[in-house]
Amino acid sequence: MGSKAGSASKVRLNSFDDLFGGTENTAGEQIINAKLTDLHTFRGHPFRVLDDEKMEETTESIGKYGVLVPGIVRPRAGGGYEIIAGHRRKRGSERAGLDTMPVIVRNYTDDEATIIMVDSNIQREDILPSEKAKAYAMKYEAMKHQGSKGGSTLDEVGEAAGESGKTVQRYVWLARLSDELLDMVDKKKIGIAQGVDISFLTEEAQQWVPVILEETGRQ
């Protein structure tokens, strides 16, 4: 168990070198200029890519200087590549009128790719509760597959964002809410603590929560 848990930790720590251009050269690694049409969104990607003010800044920067930090991708079974890190850079490149962007191609497993994808986004300041909930749930499952067991797994999941295992557990529970209820949490119509409590209801029971809140004038 220890070696597998160590492997999971290694993947998590190496992800930061991946993101910021670590000097270690991974065997079989390629850096290419990939066509934007060949770059596909990570399956189940929990983070929004919005055309907001920050995207305007990203687009302007890419228009002037290009993509300075390559994205990270892996070969995709259906052809092209799956983006692990770089979804916003791809959108900025599209908006800047480019056809390609530089990417690092690596053969990560599903679990390795999930951990890096979450770690590359989880420290952003503008993350919604629904995004964090889905991301932590994905990373938690990936790390369990990697072989890390016991209560320490939750602490490891939150380590990249400096959050405790207890906080991570609350978000993992929150991820069990329906999309409608998660949207209500994002809009602060339901508090996070309330959302955690509601997450223990069945899917059928959850469907009644918005109805009840509306009838009682609390929505």
C-alpha positions, -999 to 999 in steps of 0.1 A, spaced: 0 0 0 28 24 9 44 23 -26 11 30 -43 3 58 -19 38 72 -26 30 70 -63 -1 91 -59 18 117 -40 45 118 -66 19 124 -93 4 152 -73 37 169 -66 51 165 -101 19 181 -115 33 215 -104 65 210 -123 43 200 -153 23 232 -151 52 256 -148 78 239 -170 98 217 -147 133 209 -160 130 171 -158 125 156 -193 100 128 -192 108 98 -215 86 99 -246 75 135 -240 67 156 -270 61 193 -273 40 201 -304 19 229 -319 -14 212 -319 -44 223 -340 -71 237 -317 -96 215 -334 -76 185 -322 -78 196 -286 -108 182 -267 -121 191 -232 -112 168 -204 -140 143 -198 -162 155 -169 -142 188 -167 -157 205 -136 -143 240 -142 -160 268 -162 -143 285 -191 -160 318 -194 -157 347 -218 -152 371 -189 -129 400 -181 -100 376 -172 -105 358 -206 -103 392 -223 -69 397 -206 -58 362 -216 -69 367 -252 -51 401 -254 -19 385 -240 -20 356 -264 -26 379 -293 5 399 -284 29 372 -272 13 338 -281 8 310 -255 39 313 -233 33 282 -212 23 250 -232 -8 232 -222 -6 195 -211 -25 169 -231 -26 132 -236 -35 111 -267 -72 106 -271 -87 72 -281 -110 88 -306 -82 109 -322 -66 141 -313 -57 150 -277 -75 154 -244 -66 186 -225 -54 181 -190 -42 216 -183 -48 245 -207 -86 248 -214 -85 286 -209 -54 289 -230 -72 271 -258 -102 294 -256 -80 324 -255 -61 312 -286 -95 307 -304 -105 342 -295 -72 356 -306 -77 340 -340 -50 314 -338 -53 279 -352 -27 261 -330 -12 262 -295 19 246 -280 12 215 -258 32 189 -240 20 154 -249 23 128 -222 7 93 -217 -9 98 -184 -34 73 -170 -70 84 -162 -62 88 -125 -29 106 -131 -46 130 -156 -75 137 -132 -52 146 -103 -31 170 -125 -63 185 -140 -77 193 -106 -45 206 -91 -39 229 -121 -72 247 -114 -81 243 -77 -61 273 -65 -80 298 -86 -98 325 -66 -131 325 -85 -140 289 -81 -177 282 -74 -187 257 -47 -201 234 -74 -168 234 -93 -148 226 -62 -173 199 -51 -171 181 -85 -133 185 -87 -126 172 -52 -149 143 -58 -130 134 -90 -96 137 -74 -107 117 -43 -118 88 -65 -86 90 -86 -64 89 -55 -84 60 -41 -77 41 -74 -41 50 -70 -40 30 -38 -41 57 -11 -65 45 16 -77 57 50 -85 91 64 -53 106 51 -66 105 15 -89 134 22 -60 154 36 -40 146 5 -68 157 -18 -69 191 -2 -32 196 1 -27 214 -32 -53 241 -21 -42 241 15 -75 228 27 -81 202 55 -95 167 50 -126 178 68 -133 206 43 -127 183 14 -151 157 28 -178 184 30 -173 192 -7 -172 155 -17 -206 152 0 -218 183 -17 -210 168 -51 -239 143 -45 -264 171 -50 -284 174 -82 -272 201 -107 -303 222 -98 -294 222 -61 -257 228 -68 -267 258 -88 -287 271 -58 -256 267 -37 -236 287 -62 -262 314 -61 -262 313 -23 -299 304 -21 -287 274 -1 -258 275 22 -229 250 20 -238 235 54 -274 232 43 -263 216 10 -242 190 28 -272 181 49 -294 178 18 -268 157 1 -277 128 24 -313 127 9 -322 103 -19 -322 117 -55 -360 116 -54 -362 135 -22 -337 161 -35 -361 169 -63 -386 182 -37 -363 206 -21 -366 235 -47 -404 230 -47 -406 233 -9 -383 263 -8 -404 280 -35 -436 273 -17 -423 286 16 -409 317 -1 -373 309 6 -361 305 -30 
